[in-house]
């Protein structure tokens, strides 16, 4: 591993322990300052706090040691073709966090994506943490701010729903999900109070140990996302996420998996505002009938319990043009507040196809079967079919159907016109373009 030379000006900054290594975080920091232009040399190590504008240069390889926080208004620029690996020796949870005052500008291409991965010779899920963006958009916890779930000492949330945390384009995170404690694990990508001014397109998570992509409030929008082999939920939201999403693919593995989507408002206060209320379209979720649920083989031995979508704890939302198959259960709605949202029309699941042995489940807070109007039926152009797999799907996820589809462009100008159910049409396999996504 190469260490970057320390210039005179950088040495002065290092004496105060404020540039790249926080003295409080690491008694023996590895210091790898940038050159005069803010560019880190190939094979440099990032550790501690990044508090000055820094660039990871095109095609280079870098290493993460421990928790790396971009702070103090700094901008971390990552150019196309960069690979960032967790430190192969350090046993702590390497992760990258952007604090609410700072930004990341990570722009890869389909042919030269930015890849965050394990530094181990034989990589596997839970080898390192993940990527965390924190912002100043609204969340629905008491007081309007919260401490980052995994980013030590970082607070997020606020009143700026259009806040920008920067850009993520063509970025893949592999072998994420390392445990911080027995109760807390990193996700592939975590968005905490991230605002709609942030651009997120073409992100992928490959074999993560916990959730693939999770939203904690905020308003960030995500277009083109692939989660492959997440050991818990593929997509997850809570704390009042109100963003938009289009062209999402999730494929479960056969060892460990749980839900395609887990959707919450707030587990401590199901009526908390602002409500979780995303708008999603063109989503394909592929399940496993044999995977064991949860993210721990020792404590979760049951198989055959995977679920496509779990809507609970008071979430709202508008979900269109979904295709789900291969799960033990389809769409589940749980808790009185969530059911009330469904009846009021603020929780919509429509123009979609649910395949598998059990399409729908509606339960009140006490766990009893719901007896009111179940609005996720053929009346809103949904199709439920006991077939294990739709005939229009080839391979794992390629294929769409125009039957009963809605053009999401009619919902919001942000959406791309795509009047079909599913995420990946046979004529436009955006997942396979270049090398940006990894799907075995």
Order of alpha helices (4+ residues) and beta strands (2+ residues): alpha-beta-beta-beta-beta-beta-beta-beta-beta-beta-beta-beta-beta-beta-beta-beta-beta-beta-beta-beta-beta-beta-beta-beta-beta-alpha-beta-beta-beta-beta
